[in-house]
Amino acid sequence: MSPASFETDYPADSLEFCPNDGYKDLFVCGTYKLIEHQPPPNEAEETPPPTKRLGQCLVFRMKDVNPGEVSSDELPLHTQSLDFPAIPDMKWCHGSGLDKPTLGVADSEGSVTLCQWDASASELQRISSVRCADPTTLCLSLDWNNRINGSA
């Protein structure tokens, strides 16, 4: 079986497999694209508009197959795309304190968004968002405080 590939709309920046039992076939890919304002050559701007950063959270599932049963273009299975500002970092919550697998997404507009996997709908759903800084400040990284002892 040859390696699988997937063409993203924006450059891939982060990749996280779900650590929760029963969902270890689930993973997300965060993307990041910087859109810079390019004024026309004869247009002089005193204050250029802010740069725009675009991103997506791409959701994938790995199929449970035996080698040779499926071609590499069928793996992994892309199930969902969620639009966000650019995504510098994402982390799944480790431990069993939450009912559903929970993902934290840090974005380029100063926010952290929590998403949960809804198994019945087979999709990642946004459940909460908090602005950590003004929209011109990037949230570059995040982590959960339960990674050592595993409780939420």
C-alpha atoms as a printed R data frame, in Angstrom:
    type eleno elety resid chain resno       x      y      z
1   ATOM     1    CA   MET     A     1   0.000  0.000  0.000
2   ATOM     2    CA   SER     A     2   1.444  3.385 -0.973
3   ATOM     3    CA   PRO     A     3   1.337  6.392  1.396
4   ATOM     4    CA   ALA     A     4  -1.912  8.344  1.517
5   ATOM     5    CA   SER     A     5  -2.139 12.053  0.740
6   ATOM     6    CA   PHE     A     6  -4.724 14.797  0.958
7   ATOM     7    CA   GLU     A     7  -4.682 18.195 -0.731
8   ATOM     8    CA   THR     A     8  -5.548 20.957  1.765
9   ATOM     9    CA   ASP     A     9  -6.865 24.386  0.741
10  ATOM    10    CA   TYR     A    10  -4.282 26.112  2.965
11  ATOM    11    CA   PRO     A    11  -0.873 24.915  4.233
12  ATOM    12    CA   ALA     A    12  -1.111 22.336  7.032
13  ATOM    13    CA   ASP     A    13   0.201 23.634 10.359
14  ATOM    14    CA   SER     A    14  -0.795 21.174 13.080
15  ATOM    15    CA   LEU     A    15  -1.972 17.580 13.300
16  ATOM    16    CA   GLU     A    16  -3.488 15.911 16.375
17  ATOM    17    CA   PHE     A    17  -4.745 12.359 16.871
18  ATOM    18    CA   CYS     A    18  -7.529 11.882 19.414
19  ATOM    19    CA   PRO     A    19  -6.178 10.122 22.540
20  ATOM    20    CA   ASN     A    20  -9.579  8.930 23.816
21  ATOM    21    CA   ASP     A    21 -10.380  5.210 23.840
22  ATOM    22    CA   GLY     A    22 -12.809  4.352 21.070
23  ATOM    23    CA   TYR     A    23 -11.811  7.445 19.049
24  ATOM    24    CA   LYS     A    24  -8.124  6.870 18.332
25  ATOM    25    CA   ASP     A    25  -8.950  6.618 14.618
26  ATOM    26    CA   LEU     A    26 -10.019 10.289 14.665
27  ATOM    27    CA   PHE     A    27  -7.569 13.084 13.877
28  ATOM    28    CA   VAL     A    28  -7.638 16.754 12.966
29  ATOM    29    CA   CYS     A    29  -5.409 18.910 10.802
30  ATOM    30    CA   GLY     A    30  -5.191 22.670 11.360
31  ATOM    31    CA   THR     A    31  -4.281 24.917  8.445
32  ATOM    32    CA   TYR     A    32  -2.848 28.424  8.219
33  ATOM    33    CA   LYS     A    33  -2.752 30.827  5.271
34  ATOM    34    CA   LEU     A    34  -1.474 34.411  5.486
35  ATOM    35    CA   ILE     A    35  -3.204 36.789  3.045
36  ATOM    36    CA   GLU     A    36  -1.139 39.950  2.722
37  ATOM    37    CA   HIS     A    37  -2.594 43.135  1.306
38  ATOM    38    CA   GLN     A    38  -0.781 44.144 -1.880
39  ATOM    39    CA   PRO     A    39  -1.715 47.708 -2.915
40  ATOM    40    CA   PRO     A    40  -1.555 48.500 -6.639
41  ATOM    41    CA   PRO     A    41   1.816 50.089 -7.600
42  ATOM    42    CA   ASN     A    42   0.426 53.627 -8.073
43  ATOM    43    CA   GLU     A    43  -1.717 53.574 -4.934
44  ATOM    44    CA   ALA     A    44  -0.046 55.005 -1.843
45  ATOM    45    CA   GLU     A    45  -1.786 54.053  1.379
46  ATOM    46    CA   GLU     A    46  -0.964 55.723  4.656
47  ATOM    47    CA   THR     A    47  -2.190 52.791  6.740
48  ATOM    48    CA   PRO     A    48  -2.389 49.441  4.993
49  ATOM    49    CA   PRO     A    49  -5.254 47.180  6.014
50  ATOM    50    CA   PRO     A    50  -4.359 44.434  8.485
51  ATOM    51    CA   THR     A    51  -3.164 41.130  7.119
52  ATOM    52    CA   LYS     A    52  -5.741 38.373  7.096
53  ATOM    53    CA   ARG     A    53  -5.022 34.869  8.329
54  ATOM    54    CA   LEU     A    54  -7.337 32.077  7.192
55  ATOM    55    CA   GLY     A    55  -7.547 28.495  8.384
56  ATOM    56    CA   GLN     A    56  -9.570 25.343  8.663
57  ATOM    57    CA   CYS     A    57  -9.891 22.446 11.060
58  ATOM    58    CA   LEU     A    58 -10.026 19.361  8.853
59  ATOM    59    CA   VAL     A    59 -11.453 16.226 10.463
60  ATOM    60    CA   PHE     A    60 -10.379 12.747  9.359
61  ATOM    61    CA   ARG     A    61 -11.097  9.123 10.330
62  ATOM    62    CA   MET     A    62  -8.906  6.146  9.610
63  ATOM    63    CA   LYS     A    63 -10.754  3.105  8.316
64  ATOM    64    CA   ASP     A    64 -10.151 -0.208 10.064
65  ATOM    65    CA   VAL     A    65  -9.030 -2.304  7.106
66  ATOM    66    CA   ASN     A    66  -6.669 -5.121  6.329
67  ATOM    67    CA   PRO     A    67  -3.657 -4.306  4.120
68  ATOM    68    CA   GLY     A    68  -4.497 -4.640  0.451
69  ATOM    69    CA   GLU     A    69  -8.294 -4.267  0.922
70  ATOM    70    CA   VAL     A    70  -8.354 -0.520  0.322
71  ATOM    71    CA   SER     A    71  -6.318  1.697 -1.969
72  ATOM    72    CA   SER     A    72  -4.328  4.527 -0.412
73  ATOM    73    CA   ASP     A    73  -6.556  7.150 -2.049
74  ATOM    74    CA   GLU     A    74  -9.386  6.009  0.279
75  ATOM    75    CA   LEU     A    75  -7.328  6.599  3.449
76  ATOM    76    CA   PRO     A    76  -7.724  8.652  5.505
77  ATOM    77    CA   LEU     A    77 -11.405  9.529  5.187
78  ATOM    78    CA   HIS     A    78 -11.963 13.312  5.237
79  ATOM    79    CA   THR     A    79 -15.266 13.836  7.069
80  ATOM    80    CA   GLN     A    80 -15.533 17.552  7.822
81  ATOM    81    CA   SER     A    81 -14.018 21.025  7.345
82  ATOM    82    CA   LEU     A    82 -14.596 23.829  9.858
83  ATOM    83    CA   ASP     A    83 -13.599 27.374  8.881
84  ATOM    84    CA   PHE     A    84 -11.560 29.333 11.431
85  ATOM    85    CA   PRO     A    85  -9.039 32.117 11.461
86  ATOM    86    CA   ALA     A    86  -5.608 30.521 10.919
87  ATOM    87    CA   ILE     A    87  -4.897 27.677 13.376
88  ATOM    88    CA   PRO     A    88  -1.385 27.701 14.885
89  ATOM    89    CA   ASP     A    89  -2.168 24.945 17.417
90  ATOM    90    CA   MET     A    90  -4.773 22.399 18.549
91  ATOM    91    CA   LYS     A    91  -4.841 19.881 21.390
92  ATOM    92    CA   TRP     A    92  -7.217 17.091 22.385
93  ATOM    93    CA   CYS     A    93  -8.043 16.891 26.082
94  ATOM    94    CA   HIS     A    94  -6.504 13.772 27.668
95  ATOM    95    CA   GLY     A    95  -8.305 11.853 30.383
96  ATOM    96    CA   SER     A    96 -11.784 10.577 30.996
97  ATOM    97    CA   GLY     A    97 -13.320 13.518 32.868
98  ATOM    98    CA   LEU     A    98 -15.358 14.654 29.855
99  ATOM    99    CA   ASP     A    99 -18.231 12.767 28.228
100 ATOM   100    CA   LYS     A   100 -17.031 13.424 24.668
101 ATOM   101    CA   PRO     A   101 -13.627 13.849 23.053
102 ATOM   102    CA   THR     A   102 -12.844 17.573 23.381
103 ATOM   103    CA   LEU     A   103 -10.500 19.616 21.198
104 ATOM   104    CA   GLY     A   104  -9.057 23.047 21.993
105 ATOM   105    CA   VAL     A   105  -8.248 25.217 18.960
106 ATOM   106    CA   ALA     A   106  -5.940 28.262 19.239
107 ATOM   107    CA   ASP     A   107  -6.458 30.779 16.434
108 ATOM   108    CA   SER     A   108  -4.793 33.800 14.869
109 ATOM   109    CA   GLU     A   109  -7.400 36.255 16.172
110 ATOM   110    CA   GLY     A   110  -6.696 35.803 19.881
111 ATOM   111    CA   SER     A   111  -9.288 33.122 20.644
112 ATOM   112    CA   VAL     A   112  -9.419 29.560 21.892
113 ATOM   113    CA   THR     A   113 -12.406 27.500 20.774
114 ATOM   114    CA   LEU     A   114 -13.552 24.244 22.353
115 ATOM   115    CA   CYS     A   115 -15.046 21.608 20.078
116 ATOM   116    CA   GLN     A   116 -16.508 18.218 20.983
117 ATOM   117    CA   TRP     A   117 -16.890 15.101 18.891
118 ATOM   118    CA   ASP     A   118 -20.549 14.152 18.487
119 ATOM   119    CA   ALA     A   119 -20.449 10.416 17.753
120 ATOM   120    CA   SER     A   120 -24.132 10.212 16.763
121 ATOM   121    CA   ALA     A   121 -23.690 12.937 14.116
122 ATOM   122    CA   SER     A   122 -20.078 11.890 13.319
123 ATOM   123    CA   GLU     A   123 -18.938 15.494 13.445
124 ATOM   124    CA   LEU     A   124 -16.939 17.959 15.478
125 ATOM   125    CA   GLN     A   125 -19.125 20.672 17.005
126 ATOM   126    CA   ARG     A   126 -18.065 24.045 18.391
127 ATOM   127    CA   ILE     A   127 -19.269 24.333 21.976
128 ATOM   128    CA   SER     A   128 -17.520 27.407 23.383
129 ATOM   129    CA   SER     A   129 -15.046 30.128 22.522
130 ATOM   130    CA   VAL     A   130 -13.091 32.604 24.635
131 ATOM   131    CA   ARG     A   131 -11.154 35.625 23.444
132 ATOM   132    CA   CYS     A   132  -7.748 35.576 25.174
133 ATOM   133    CA   ALA     A   133  -6.359 38.702 23.506
134 ATOM   134    CA   ASP     A   134  -7.345 41.409 21.044
135 ATOM   135    CA   PRO     A   135  -8.051 40.191 17.473
136 ATOM   136    CA   THR     A   136  -4.628 41.352 16.225
137 ATOM   137    CA   THR     A   137  -2.819 39.026 18.658
138 ATOM   138    CA   LEU     A   138  -2.194 35.409 17.695
139 ATOM   139    CA   CYS     A   139  -2.765 32.541 20.120
140 ATOM   140    CA   LEU     A   140   0.269 30.519 19.094
141 ATOM   141    CA   SER     A   141  -0.006 27.553 21.425
142 ATOM   142    CA   LEU     A   142  -2.242 25.850 23.958
143 ATOM   143    CA   ASP     A   143  -2.161 22.871 26.258
144 ATOM   144    CA   TRP     A   144  -4.391 21.185 28.837
145 ATOM   145    CA   ASN     A   145  -3.379 21.065 32.497
146 ATOM   146    CA   ASN     A   146  -4.415 17.396 32.832
147 ATOM   147    CA   ARG     A   147  -1.795 15.779 30.593
148 ATOM   148    CA   ILE     A   148   0.241 14.455 33.531
149 ATOM   149    CA   ASN     A   149  -2.415 12.844 35.705
150 ATOM   150    CA   GLY     A   150  -5.148 12.380 33.077
151 ATOM   151    CA   SER     A   151  -8.113 13.915 34.904
152 ATOM   152    CA   ALA     A   152 -10.055 16.787 33.370
